[in-house]
Amino acid sequence: HRHLLGIEPLHPTEITTILDLADRYADLNRSALKRANALEGLTQINMFFEASTRTQASFEIAGKRLGADVMNMAMQASSIKKGETLIDTAMTLNAMHPDLLVVRHPSSGAVNLLADKVNCAVLNAGDGRHEHPTQALLDALTIRREKGRLHRLTIAICGDIAHSRVARSNLILLGKMENRVRLVGPPTLMPSQIDQFGVEVFDDMRAGLEGADVVMMLRLQRERMDGGFIPSEREYYHRFGLDAEKLSYAKDDAIVMHPGPMNRGVEIDGTLADDINRSVIQEQVEMGVAVRMAAMDLLARNLRAARTDKGVMA
Ligand code: CP
């Protein structure tokens, strides 16, 4: 592949290849000298049109650990503010010959549109409600490390599914790897075309969590609710917030995940989120760096191979 725009186009063996390499980078990241040269001489530009802590920081760290020249575009201070379009902005940066473009955008499909116009590899860092592929990959790596496998697991994805690109990328990935995926949440926060994914749907947390190996919580994405149904936080926490009592319906060794940012006391109890015996939230963040290193390394190999084929200096 030239780009990483979503989980949808990936074959299960390609997912495994990314995770295997990420596992090796996870070891490197725990060592004293966190340095490799897979991106030596390459230029990486991060363009975030939407707020981010984890994704932006980890893409920057990932690029630097692999030797790339990394630039974070301050989109709030860019000429987007003067009316320049996304495509014109991308074409302007493209003329400076970047090799890797990491893009987050509030509109679904915006990153795919941009990828068609530029000469470099594009990585989707989250587009609207569409996809967040590196999040699903880091979640998959965390699950594989914790459970020793990434197949035949029962995984409950809970909360605001309708507005979540994290849920969408995860259910595509986990389905491809032959897991049993359940979606748990209020019917008003379920996507309308859910049948195509072959998942089970629950509106009761205890029934949805029964016997689960993995419980993945999601944030209420108020910024994407544009005047539609907005539940009261108290009522939502009572019915759908994860606490020790609701978790007791899952397997005894079930792990608790959350992509972040989390709202304590809304979708998850703060004490449970901090419980290192159950919660793997910090490991997810750690795996985020490793997965992004692996994804950029593999795309850079493809980029170099394509340039060599064209007779361009790799
Ligand atoms: N999980 C995630 O995408 O977090 P950020 O919005 O902080 O990048």
Boltz pocket constraint, residues with backbone or C-beta under 6 A from the ligand:
constraints:
  - pocket:
      binder: B
      contacts: [[A, 51], [A, 52], [A, 53], [A, 54], [A, 55], [A, 56], [A, 125], [A, 126], [A, 135], [A, 259], [A, 260], [A, 261]]
      max_distance: 6.0
